Amino acid sequence: MSQWRSVKAKRLLSALLRLGWSVKRQTGSHNVLAKTGWPDVVFAFHDN
């Protein structure tokens, strides 16, 4: 069992943006997040 609790995608994306990540590009419901010094991360936005 994971120690992480589940959260809505909108809330997680908001937290990542506050931590310095930015949306590099968006295709449909998938965002590619970027941050200097880190590899790009694909974020699937499926809240429904």
Buried (B, 14 or more C-beta within 10 A) or exposed (E): EEEEEEEEBEEBBEEBEEEEBEEEEEEEEEBBBBBEEEEEEEBEBEEE
